[in-house]
Amino acid sequence: MKSIFFAFFTTLFFIGGANAQITYEAAFPNIGFVYPVELQASVDDSDRFFVVEQPGRIKVFPNNTEVNPTEVDVFLNITDRVLYSNGQEIGLLGLAFHPDYDNNGYFYVYYTTDSPVAGISVRMVLSRFSVSPENPDLADPNSELVIFQFDKNQNNSNHNGGKIDFGPDGYLYISFGDGGGGNDPQQNAQNIENVFGSICRIDVDVDGSNPIESNPLLPNGNYEIPSDNPFVGVAGLDEIFAYGLRNTWKFSFDVPSGTIWGADVGQNAFEEINLIQNGNNYGWSRFEANSVANGNVTIDGEVEFPIHFYDRSQGDISITGGFIYRGTDMANLVSKYIFGDYVSGRVWSLEYNPADGSSESNLLFQTNGQFISTFGIDKNNEIYFCDYGNNAQIYRITDGETNQEAIVVDGFGQWLGLEGGDINNGEVFAVKSNSNGDVYHGGNFSQAGAVNANNIAVWNESTGWNSLGSGTNGIVNTIEIDSNGNVYIGGNFSQVDGIDANNIALWDGSSWNALATGTNGPVLAMEIDINDNLYVAGIFETIGNMTSRNIASWNGNEWSALMDTSTSQIGTNNEIRSLHIADDGILYVGGNFDEAGGNTANRIATWNGSNWSTLGDGTSGFVQAITSTSSDVYLGGNFALAGEQTVNRIVGWNMASSDWFTFGNGVNNNVNSLLHDGTHLYAAGQFDIVFDIVNDKIVNNIARWSPINGWEALGRNTDVGVDIKVNDMSFANDDMDSEKIFAVGNFSRAGTLNTDNSAIWLSENYVGEEPEEPEEDTFIYYPNPTTDILNLSELSIWTLSNRLGQVISEGRSYSIDMSTLATGLYFLRLENGKTLKIIKQ
């Protein structure tokens, strides 16, 4: 049974709520902010908002809808000491006002800075600053008192947490991520001797009411330890309040219920919401939600599982925690937890029953392409959220209906299913075809058509579905085929057909083979060059017992790391999600890193065989898809910007000019796959809308772009795209070539066709070009012209095409209703072979 949590097709939004509809609106339309990551109302009676900008500034402005840029002040500027990179999880991240701020003027910030430790790039700092006694809109950047600081124990820039807040108990709570990388490589989250993967609690009022801290790291004596912290007097870091967390980007206190709500960003499978309690272990990195993610991690003692989680099958991949709603404007949301997904832009309410631990979420709305970096509340407890970008706005959640601004358009080509049945019991992540017409499907499934096939199967138009041995014991993420027909698969598995094969394997046409000892983490992307060298990338530190840092190459016999000859550094400092080799042999590498081979490379890097480089200033978010032509490189993912240019998840790079260029105004959600046929760029993912130059268009998760026509939908009439998401695409590698695309993902409908997770799109060139106009006397005008009903002289089987030859309707009848069709020329082909030219007025 397909698991569908939130499905929508040509309707953009599903609006929840039994008593009212919920939407959002620009709260302060005249002002914007640079990468906002935190929004807080003033704690005094001044009714102001403070916005934390990730590069190192805090802005302040009056809570007035008509506020203009001249009324926005820089409250604090510490860009001189903040380590920042847009789209990465470093920078100025947290802000908390002291409970007695009115009297002492103290506020606290959490930021990252350069680490003085060799081989470590990030230090996390918690500091206190003071507001100016003369000007409440200005703080003194020279008043910094460092409370504590920790250097990472690994060279990854992500997973720094960063939320800080004072609880009702007067203590300061701080969230720390697990230190970054994939699957917590240092197992920090289960190590109670460091802060990583935890929420800490300290007493910043050094007044003797609690024991003074004894942490050996400098500075000393600037905070105390609450005496009821779980590891006071026993083994473990005194500062820890709760642990076993991956990266709790946001948490919040609900005073009436006495609860702490934390939203923990997942690795590959689940996003979760936890009730944070003193001393609890939340299970990472053995567990992601309540599922075992890393079986090699053991836990002694109890684990607290999340009260709610969601998977990534609908394109929601990065949770942003919010607040229990305690306002008055939206009565149906009172006492419900409001949260969202940074990438998809969906926002939900969660109703939790503490008596039995049950929870139920309700989708409120989806943004029109806005990211959700943080939530905030005003003095009346009404709720807001921030977009993320270099001119990002703040939005207010309110009663009302979200207006549909995108237009419905006719598509091109048509959708077909695969003869022999669907893959209807899971999700398909990868597809690749060869010249024999074999189309390989990889993912998380156990059956293809009527064939038992564990996570890998092959389809052929002549033979239907076939399994490849007994398949794998885990997910297949990527597939590549070399010039000899050998099929490589990569994913998150330890065995294939009973053979030990850690995350990568080779099918030689009759049997499976391991590639040395494989990797120590998931493989997410592969690519093969003209010499049949295989490049493998993902989330791993070693491959074939060799240190590799997320990427390596295989020459058929052994693995090699990709070492920069200038820096002697290998690989990247974080996960890789996409690979592509251009015509000139350059390997393009995309993911969530900011360093490749010791060189700065923000989410996109190049490898020329001996050195690493990058494209400009890179992107502000993950690069998940790459393709190219002889002149341009195309990137897709979940980024808002390339360089400093707003591009919205898809962008091009001109090789000659070294400039970025856009495709209209981009798309409204993730791009997972890209193809180029020499004329059109095909993009697929979980975006419903493309932002064209003139109009926003509904395309439903797959579309194509050309400089002449802009964005175009795929499908007949307005029945375009698929109903949930596309994970991957492949051109047919046969005589159809680029006229046929195989699309796979998590969907149950393509166009009007009911098909699960795999479908074929045929271009209009294959569906049929404009018919040649026969001699005039062979046409029957009956009637000519027509405005509604076309009457036939006898019962006929017929096919109606538009002037381009695209079939728009077919049937068997005495008449054809043309009343809903646009005016213009149509061609009606009858079963006797006669073609009628019909003019619709």
N, C-alpha and C positions, 0 to 999 in steps of 0.2 A: 504494500500500500504506500503510495507516495505521501510524504509528509508535507502538507501545505499549511503554513501558519498564516501567511498574509498574501493572498493572491489577488492580483489585479491585472486587467488586460487593457482594453482601450480606455477604461476609466482610470484616471491618474491616481485618485485618492480614494481610499476607503475610510470614511469618517465614522469614528466610534462615539459611544456615549448614548445612554438610553434616553436621557432627558434633553440633551442639547448637543449641538455640533461644536467642535473645537477647531480653531484655526490659529494663524499667527499673522502679525502685521509689523511693519517697521516701526519701532518705538521712537527712534530719533532719526528721521529720514535725512536730515541735513548734515549729519556728521558720520565719519567713518574712522576705523582704527586699524593699526598695523598688527596683524597676527594676535588678536586678543585671545587670552587663555583663561582669564578669570574676571568675573564681574561681581562687585559687591556694593551694597548700599551703605551709606554712611551710618555710623553707629550713634551719631548725635541727632539733633533735631533739624539739621540743615537740609535734609532731603536732597542729597547728592548721590551720584554714582561714581565709583572708582573702577577703572578698567586696567587690568594688567596686560601690557603689551610684551610679548615674548622677547623682543630684542633687548629689553631692559628698562622700559619706562612704565610708569603708572600715570594714567590720565584721570582727571576729575572734572565733572561738569554737573550743572543743576539738573534735577529730574524734571525736565520740561520738554514736551514733545517738540516744541518749536525751537529748541536750542540750536545755536549756530556755531560754526567753528571758532569764532572769536571768544566764545564762552567756555571753551575747553582748555584747561590748564594742564601743564606737566607737573604733577604732584611730586614725582621722584624720577630722576634719570641716573641710572647706574650702568649704562651701556659700556662704560669704560672698564668694568670688572666682570661683566656677564659673558660667558661662553654661549654663543647662540648660532643656530643655523635654521633657516626657515623650513618648516615641515618636519624637522627632527624634534626629539623630545628633550631638548636642551634649551636653556635660556632662563629668563625670569618666569617662574611658574606659579608661585604661591604668595598670598597676602592674607594677613590676619591682624585685626585691630585688637589691642589689649582690652579686656573687659572694663578697665578703668581709663579708657582712652581720653574721656572728657577731662580728666584731671592730670594724667601723666603724659599724654601725647605720644605714647609708644605704639608702634605697629611693627609687625614682623614680616619678613619676606624670605622666600626660599628660592635659590637660584643655583645654576651650575656655573663653574668657572674652570679655568685650566688647572689640571692637576700637576703638582711638582714631582710626582712619582714617575720614574722612568717607565715607559711602556704603558702608561695609563693616561687617558686623555681628559677624564671628567672628575671633578671634585664637586660634591654637593654641599651647599652652605646654607645655614639658617642664621639670619641676622636680625638685629633690632635697629630701628631707626626712630627718629623723633620728628614730629611736625614742628614747623616754625611757630613760636608763640605769637608772632605778629600776623601771620597769614595762614589761615586754615587750609588753603589750597596749595601750600608749598611745604615740602619736607626738606630737611637738611641732609644732602648726600654724604656729608662729612661726619654725620652723627652715628655711623655704623658701629655697632657692637656685635662681633661675631659670637653667636651662642654656641654652636658646634659646627663641625665640618667633617665630612668623611670622603676619602678617596675610594674610587671603585677598585675592585680586585680583578678587573678584566677590562680590555680595551674596546668596550662597546659603548656607544653614545646614548642608546635608548633605554627605556624602562627606568625612569628616574622618579616616577610618582609625581610629587610636587604639590599636592593639596595640603594646606595647613589651615587649622581652624581651632578656636578655643571652644571647649566643650562647656556644658552647664556646670561642670565641676571646677571651672576656672583654669584647667590645665590645657596646654597646647598639644594638639595632635598633629602628626606629620606622616604622610604616606611616602614610602620608598618602594620603587620597583625592584625587581629581582636582579637588576644590573645589566640586563640586555642580552642580546644574542638569542638563539633559538633554544627552547626547551631548558632554559636555565642551566647553561653548561657547567657552572660552578656549584650547582645545587645550593644556591644561596638561600632560597626561600625556606628550606628546611634546616638552615644553619642558624641557631639562635645566638650564635656568638658574633653575628654582624647584623647591621640594620636592614640589609637588602631583603626585599620581599616581605616587608612588615609595615605595620602602623605603629609608630612610636608615640609615647606620651611623656611629657616633661612638665616641670613646674618652673616657669620663668621668673617667678617672684622669689628671689633668693633672700628669704627672711627667716630661715631656720625652721620653718614648719615641716620640712621634709629633709631627708638626708641629702647632702651635697653630692653631686655626681662624682664618680670615681673613674670615668673613662680616661684611659691613658693618653688619648689624642688631645692636642691643643685646640682651642684654648681651654683652660681649666677654671672651674668654679663659677660658671656663668648660668647654671641652672641646677635645680634639685630634682630628685627622683621621687615621684609619688610612691608612698610606702606600700600601696596595694598593687603596684605593677607586678605582673606574674613571676618575674625572675629575680626579684629583689631577695637577696639572701640565699639564692640557689644558683646552680649553673645556668648561664644565659645572660644576655645583655640586659642590664637593668632598664634601659630605655624602652624596650619592646613592650607593646600592649597586646598586639595580635600579630600572627605571622602565617606563612604558607600562602602568600598572595603573589600574583604575578606582576600586576601593575595597576594598582587602584588609582586611576587618574583622578577620580573625584569621589569624595565622601561628604556626607552632611549629617547634621544632628536634627532630630525631631524631638523637641523638648516635651510636648504633651505626652508622647508615648515612651519617652526615655530610651529611644533607639538611635543607633548609628547605622546609616545606610551607606554601603560601599559598593561601587561598580568596578569590577575587575575585568580588564581587557584580556581576551583569550589569545591562545597561540594559533591554532588552525581550525578549531572546531566549534567552540562555545564562548559566548559572552555571558557573564554571570553577575548576579546581585547578591550581596551578602549582608547579613546583620552582624556588624562587627561587635564582638564581645571580648571582655578582658580574658586573656590567656588562650583564646581559641586558635587552633591550627586549621587553616582553610585548605590544606591539602596539596597545593602546588609545590613541586612540579610532578608529583605522581598523578594527581588528578587534575583534569580540566573539567569544570563543573563536577558532575559525579561519575565521570568516565575516566578510566585509566589512560593517561596520556604517555607516561614513561614508566614502563614496568620494571626498569632497573633501579628506580628510586623506592626505598622502603621507608615506612613511617612507623614509629613506635607511639602508641597512644591513640586517642580519639581524633577524628577529623570532623570538622563542621562543614557540611555541604551547603551550597547556596540555596536561598529560598526561591530563587527563580533564575532560569537561564534560557537562552535561545541559541539555536544553531545558525550556521552561515548559509543555509541552503537558499535563503531568499535574498542574499546579497547584503545582509547586515553583518558587519565584520569588526566593529570597534565601538564598544559601548561608552557612552558619556553619562555619568551619573548626575542626578538632579536632586529634587527635594520632595518631601511630603508636602502636598499642597494644603496650606492653611489660610488662603485668601478668602475673599467673599464674592468675587466676580463670577466664579464658575462653580456653582453649588454642587454640581454632580461630580466634581473632582476632589472635594474636600476629603482629607485623610488618605488620599491615594498618592502613591509615589510616582512622580513624573520623571521619565528618563528618555534618552534618545540614542541614536547611533550616529557617530561622527561621519561615517562614510555615506550611508544610504539616506541620511536626513529624515529617517522615520522617528516619530515621537510617540511614546505610549504612556498610558497610566497603568499602574499595578495596584491591585487590591490584594492585600495580604491578611490572612486570618491567623493570628498568633495561637489561637486555641488548637488548631489541628495542623498548622504549618502549610496550609494550602495557599496558592496564589493564582491570580488570573490577570493576564494583561489584556489591554484593549488599545488597538491602534487609534491614535487621535488624528494624525495627519502626517504627510510627508512633505518636506520642504521642496521647493522648486530649484534644487541644485545647491542650496546653502549647506555647508558643513555645520556640524554642531560641536563646537570646541568646548563650550561650558554653559552651564545654566546659572542663573542668579535670581535673587528675589529682592523686591523693594521693601520699603518700610511697612507696607500693608500686606506683605507676603504674597503679592502677585508675582508670577514667574516669567522669566525672560531667558533668552539664549543668545549666544554670539555665533556669528559666522566666522570663518577663518580665511584670511587673505590680507593683501596690502591696503585694502580700503573696505574692510569688513564692517557690516552693520550689526546693530543690536535689535532683536525682535521680541515682541511681547506676545505671549500666548493668551488667547482671548476666546470668548464665545463667538461663533459665527461659522460660516461655510467658506471653505477654500474655493476660490473661483478657478475655473479651468481656463487657462490662458492659451494653452497650446491648441493648435488646430489639427483636425483630422485630415489626412492626405491620402491620395491614391498611391499605391506602391507599384513596384516593377517586378516582373518575374512571377514565379509561383512556387508554392511549397508542396513537397511530396513526402510521404512516409517511406520507410524501409520495408520492402517486401519480406515477410517472414516474422513480423512482430516487432515489438518495442523492447526497450529496457525500462520496465515499469516498476522495479522494486528498489530503486536507489538513485544515484546521481552519476552523470558522466562528466569527467574532468578533462579528458584528452581525446583527440581524434586525429588519425593520420592515414592517408591512403597511398597505395603504391600503383605501379603501372599495370598490374594484373587485375585491377578493380577491387582489390582487397582493401577494406576500410577497417582499421583497428580502433577499437573503443576501449578506453581505460577509465576507471573511476572507482566507485564504491557501490557495487551491485553483485548479485549472485545468480542472475538469470538474464539471458538475452534472447528474446523471442521465446521459444520453447526449450532452449538449450541451457543447461546448468553451466554457468561461467562465472568464476569468482574473480571479479574486478578487472578482467581482461577478456575481450572477445573480438572476433573478426567477422565482418559481414561482406558478402559478395552478392551482386545482383543475381547471379546465376545459381549460387549454392545456398544463399541465405546465411544464417548464423552458424558459427562453429566456435567451440572453445579451444583454448590453447593449453592442453594438459589440464591439470586441476586448478590452474590460476594461482593467485597469490593469497596470502593470509592478511593482507592489508591493502590500503588504498593505492591506486595507480594515478599519479598526477600528470605524467608527461610521457609521450611516445615519440620516437624518431626511427627512421628507416634509412639504412645506408645503401650504397650503390649496388651491393650484392644481395639486397633483399633482407638482410638481417634486421630484426626488429628489437630495438632497445626500449625498455620501460623503466621509469623511475617513479618513486613514490615513498610511501611509509609502510614498508613490509619487511619481514625478516625471512620469509620463505616464498618460493615459487615452485609449484608442482612438487612440493616436498623437499626441494633443494634449498640449503641455506644460501640466502642471497640478500644481504642487507641493503635494502632500498633501491637496488639497481640490478637488472638482469638482462640477458640476451636470448632471444628466440631465433634459432637458425633455420627455421622452417619445419623442424621435426622435434626438437627438444630444447629445454631451457638450460642456460649456463650462467653461473655467477661470474662477476667481474672482480677477481681477487676477493678481498674481504668486504667490499662495499664501503658504505659510509656509516658514520655514527649518528646520523640525523637524516631527516626527510630530504628527498630529491624533489625539487619543484620545477626544474627546467632543464632541457637538453638541446643540443644543436650539433650538427655534423658538417664538417667542412668538405671541400672537394677531394681531399685525400682520405676521406673516411675516418678522420680523427674525431672522436666524440668528446664534446664538452658537456660537463655535468655540473649543475649548480643547485643550491638550495640552502638548507640550514644545517650545516655540519662543520665540524672542526677538523675531522680526519677522514681520509679516504684511502682504502688499502693500507691502513696502518701508517699513513703519511700525513703530516700536518698540511692542511690545504686551505683553511679559512673559506669555506662555502663554495669553492669552485676548483675544478681540476680537469685535466684532459686525459683521455685514454687512447693509446695508439694501436690497440688490439692485443697488446701484451702487458703493458704496465701503465701506472698512473704517473702523471707529472703535475706538480703545482705550477701555478702561473705567477712566476716571480719577476718583479720589475728589476731589470738589470741596473738601473740607476740607484734604486733605494734598497735593493735586496729584500723587499717586503713582498709577501704573497697575498693573493686573494683580497677579500673585502672584510670590513669590520662589522657587517651585519648581513642579514639574509638576502638572497638573490631569488628573484621570481620570474625573470624572463631573460632569454638569450636569443640573439639573431646574428647571423653572419651575412654581411653585405656582399655585393658583387666583387668588391675589391679585396675581400678576404678579412676585413676588419670585423672583429667580434664585438657586438654591442651587448652590454650587460646592464640589466635593470633590476631594481629591488628597493630595499629600505636601508641602504648604507650611506655613509658620508665620506668614506675613505676607501680607496682601492690601490693596492700596492704601495701604501704610504703616501699617496697623493689625494688631495681633496677631490671628491667626486660625489656630488649630491644626487643620489638615487639613480644616476646613469653614468656608466663608465665605458671605455673602449680598451680593447687589448689588441695590439698589432703583432703579437708573437714574441715581443721582448719587453714592451713597456705598457704601463697603464696610463690612460688619460681620461678626459671627460668632455662633455658638451656644454660649453658656457658655464653658467652657474647652476646647471641642473634644474631639478624640479622640486616643488614644495611637498611632495608626497610620493607614495610608492609608484614605481614604474612596473607595470604588470604585463605589458605587451609591447613588442617591437617588430617593425618590418621596415623595408626600404625599397627604393628604386635606385637607379644609377646616380641620381642627383640629390635625393632627399632621404632622411631617416624619419620614421614616424613612431611616436611613443604614445601609449595609453596607460591609464592607471587611475589613481584616486587623488591626483594632485590638482591644486587650484592654479598654480603658477608655474611657468618655466622662465628661469631668470626672474625678472620682476614683472613679467607680462602675464596678465590674467588669460588663461587658456581653457580652464574647466575640463580637465581630465583627458584631453587629447591635444597633441601638438606635433608640428613638423620642424625639422632642423635641416636647413639648406647647407649642404657640404661646402659649396663654393664660397658663400658669403659668411658662413658661420653665424647665421641668424635663425631665431625662432620664428615660426609663422603659425597662424591659427586656422581653424576650420569652423567658419562662422564664429559663434561664441561657445563652441564646445557642446558638452552633453551634461545631463543632470545627475549622473551616477557613474559608478565604476565602469571602466573599459577593461575587459579581460583578454580580448583577442583582436588582432589586426591582420589583414591581408591586403595585398595590392596587385591588381591585374594589369597594370600599365596605364589604365585610364581612371579606375575608381579605387579609392581606399575604402575597404570594408571594415567596419568596427562593430564589435559585439561585446555585450556585458550585461549589466543590470540597470541600464538607463532606459527610461520610458520616453524621454523627450530629448530632441536635439535642438540646440539654440541656433537656428539658421540666421542669415544676415537680416532677413526681413521678418519672418515668422518663426515662432517656436512650433515644432511639429511633433506629433505623436508617432513614434516608430516602433515602440515595444521591443527594446533590448537588442536590436540589430539594425544597421543602416549602412548606407554608403555615401561617399562624398566625391564630387568631381568639381574642378574649378568652374566649369560652365554651369552646372545645375545645382551646385550646393549640396545640401543633405537630401537624400531620397530614402523613402521607406522600401521595404522588401515584402512583396506579396501582391495578390490580386485585389484590385479595388482598395477599400479601406481595411481589409482584413490582412493586417501586416504584422510582421514580427512574431515573437513568441510570448507566452503569458507570464513567465517568471524570470529566467535569466539564461544567458548563453555563457558557457565557460571556455569554449574553444571552437575554432573553425579550421577547415582544411579544404583547399581546392582539390577537386578530383584530379588524380594523376593519371588520366587516360585521355582518350580522344576528345572528351568534353573539356578538359583542362579548366580554365577559369570561368567557363560558363556554368559550372556546377560547384556548389559549396555544400559541404557537410557541416552542419552545426550541431553541437551537443551541449548539454547542460542539465538544468533542472527545470523542465517545463512539461506541460501536458497538452499544449496546443501550439501549432505553428500555422499561421493564417487561420483558415477555418478547419484545418485538419486536426483531429485528435491523434496525437502521437507523443509518446513519452520519451523525452530526454535525447532524442536523436531525430534529425530531419534533414531533408535535402532541399536546397533552394536552387532552382533553375533560372538562369537569366532570361530576359525577354528575347534575346537572340536565339535561344533554344526553344522557348515557348512558341515562337513564330514571329517572323518579321511581317511588315505590312504586306498584305497579299497584292500580287500583281493585278492591276486593274484589267479585267478582260474586255473584249470588245463590247461596245455599248449595247448591242442588241442581245447580248447574253444576260444582261441584268434585268431583273424584274422589279419594278418600283411598285410596291404594293403595301400601303399607299406611299406616295412620295410628295411632300414630306409627311412625317407623323409627329404627333405631340404626346401620345400616350400608348394606345394599344395598337400593335402591329398584327393584322389578321393574315393568316396563311390560307391558301386555297385548299389545303388538305392537311390531315394529321401528319406531322413531320418530326423527324429527329433533327435537331438544329444546334449550331454553335454560333454564338454572337461574339464578335471581336471588335475592338476599337480600331482606330486608324493606324495604330502601330502594330496591329496584328495580335495584341494581347487578348487572350480569351477572358471575357468578363462574365459570361453566363452560358449555360447549355441546358437542353431539356428535350422533351417530346410532347408536343401540344399543337392546338389549332391557332394559338395566338401567343404573343409575347408582350408582357407589360414593360414598356420603356419609359413610363412616366417619371421614374426616379433618376433616370440617366441624364447626364449633362448634354447640352445641345452639341451637335457636331455630326461627323460622318462615322457610320458603323458598317460592318460587313457581316452578313448572315449567310453561313454555309449550311446548305441542306444535305440530307442523306444521299440525294441523287447526284451530289457533286456540284450542283449549281450554286453560285454565289450571288447574293442579293446585296446591292448597295443601298443602305438605308440612311436617310437624312432625318435626324431628330431635331425638331425645333423647340 
